[in-house]
């Protein structure tokens, strides 16, 4: 089987595996007229999309990692809104670590190379991450609504005590359970072989088993995902924010009669509400093109015929934006939250300083090593020159506490004798004549 596609149409170009088209009727006769084929190496998305996904991976892993570290490490960051933000960051890390490395290969290879298990796992992880994101945003919107409109309501527990922690943790766990349940259809994904003609075919991780559930199964799943993951949550969030805005407009009329502490508290809650609103806008913008394309393609009978360069670009745009949502949330939080910005700058500067210190240490060690080696070479050279120029040699002989340096016989003019005795030191200077024969005392010393 040749691992390649042969047509610049949805039959080949919608091969991002997680958002495949309905390939159920791909099998063509050999005599059918084949359309023009554009090799992967000649497509711009083959080079642009992997680079973009690499940036998403680096930025998302860094931003969400710092966000998780900040909330877990600092007790003052452990409150009700940040618990949901932590859940949101964990969902983003799930898709960044599991899905993106496999998805990069979609625009490099023609066929899915990772096997059935990773096919199911990556599809489920993607849907779980989407569910965690949208359901957490809905919970955050409800939390902000009750925090601003009715702080004393039992549904919203203010403070950072055990009761608030338990309640928020319970909601977060329920969100993950609901996301896993909604991702069950993705577990039916399988590797399907699509024949373009009698000689060429390719394999894809296909999320819609039409052989088991019928040709209408993809249409049902696409509509269900659109409502469960997009329309219904966004409508609920919109209702909460409209009620919140109306309450804030009314409260500003009576702000002169309120205590100064209450005014500051309302301002702080407004900032958190703006943060949640930024998350919602990012989510809505990132997932809108993908849902539009999926609905158009699966519910338009002439989609394969109408597919052109515009829809091809629109599909890739939606595909990239859906994954880009995983790295934009920390950026949005950095822009709207001064507290997170402070911690993020601290960790980023700390990492930068450590890298600079390591670089300085390595450069210092290398310079010291070069200096020491240069000094050693210079010393050896100096000693060698000194030895070559030295015309006398001092011999030290230690015998029973006596130290007696002598010089060679031939050029000896002066002998210095140091004798150490238990009761003192006896120094003697004695001029001797130059002789070619050693004296009796010289023989004793040497």
ABEGO torsion letter per residue (X at the ends): XBBBBABBBAAAABAAGAABBBAAAABBBAABBBBBBBBAAABAAAAAAAAAAAAAAAAAAAAAAAAAAAAAABAAABBAAAAAAAAAAAAAAAAAAAAAAAAAAAAABABBAAEAAAAAAAAAAAAAAAAAAAAAAAAAAAAAAAAAABAABAABBBEABAAAAAAAAAAAAAAAAAAAAAAAAAAABBBBBBBABAABBBBBBBABBAAAAEAAAAAAAAAAAAAAAAAAAAAAAAAAAAAAAAAAAAAAAAAAABBAAAAAAAAAAAAAAAAAAAAAAAAAAAAAAAAAAAAAAAABAAAAAABBAAAAAAAAAAAAAAAAAAAAAAAAAAAABAAAAAAAAAAAAAAAAAAAAAAAAAAAAAAAAAAAAAAAAAAAAAAAAAAAABABBBBBBBBGGBBBBBBBAAABABBBBBBBBAAEBBBBBBBBBBBABBBAAAAAAX
